[in-house]
Amino acid sequence: METTNIVDFARRDGITDALTDLLRTGAQQLIATAVEAELAGYLAQFSDLRTEAGHAAVVRNGHHPTRPFQTGIG
């Protein structure tokens, strides 16, 4: 008799109930807000730093396409 508790992660993407969608969207928004706040603080910390030409030495780069990431709920 073989007992296993291994979960097939490939099947987790198939969960489409409303609560899971709400939690996933909320987690994405929370992470995005935290990253934006950390970036704003970092840019503010170096806002007075200038190059020899008088340009801001630390600036925000462009935005990249959204990348997938795995959370606890998929």
C-alpha positions in Angstrom: 0.0 0.0 0.0 1.5 3.3 -1.1 0.5 6.6 0.6 1.7 9.9 -0.7 1.0 13.6 0.0 2.6 15.0 -3.1 0.4 17.7 -4.7 0.5 18.1 -8.5 1.1 21.9 -8.9 0.0 21.8 -12.6 -3.6 21.3 -11.5 -3.6 24.3 -9.2 -3.9 26.7 -12.1 -7.3 25.2 -12.9 -8.9 26.6 -9.8 -11.2 29.3 -10.9 -13.6 29.9 -8.0 -14.4 33.5 -7.1 -12.7 33.4 -3.7 -9.4 32.2 -5.2 -9.5 34.8 -7.9 -10.2 37.5 -5.3 -7.3 36.3 -3.1 -4.9 36.1 -6.1 -5.8 39.6 -7.3 -5.5 41.0 -3.8 -2.1 39.4 -3.3 -0.9 40.8 -6.7 -2.1 44.3 -5.7 -0.5 44.1 -2.3 2.9 43.0 -3.7 2.7 45.7 -6.4 1.9 48.4 -3.8 4.7 47.3 -1.6 7.3 47.3 -4.4 6.1 50.8 -5.5 6.4 52.1 -2.0 9.9 50.7 -1.6 10.9 52.2 -4.9 9.5 55.6 -4.0 11.5 55.6 -0.8 14.7 54.6 -2.5 14.3 57.3 -5.2 13.5 59.9 -2.5 16.7 58.9 -0.6 18.9 59.7 -3.6 16.8 62.6 -5.0 19.5 65.2 -4.4 22.3 63.1 -5.9 23.4 64.6 -9.2 25.9 63.8 -11.9 28.6 66.2 -13.0 26.3 67.3 -15.8 23.6 68.2 -13.3 21.2 65.3 -14.1 19.7 63.1 -11.5 22.0 60.3 -10.8 19.4 57.8 -9.6 16.3 57.6 -11.8 13.5 55.1 -12.4 14.0 52.9 -15.4 11.1 51.8 -17.7 8.6 49.2 -17.0 8.9 45.6 -18.1 6.0 43.3 -19.0 4.2 41.5 -16.2 6.1 38.4 -15.1 4.3 35.4 -13.6 5.1 34.4 -10.0 3.9 31.6 -7.8 2.0 32.3 -4.6 0.7 29.9 -2.0 -2.7 29.8 -3.8 -1.3 29.5 -7.3 
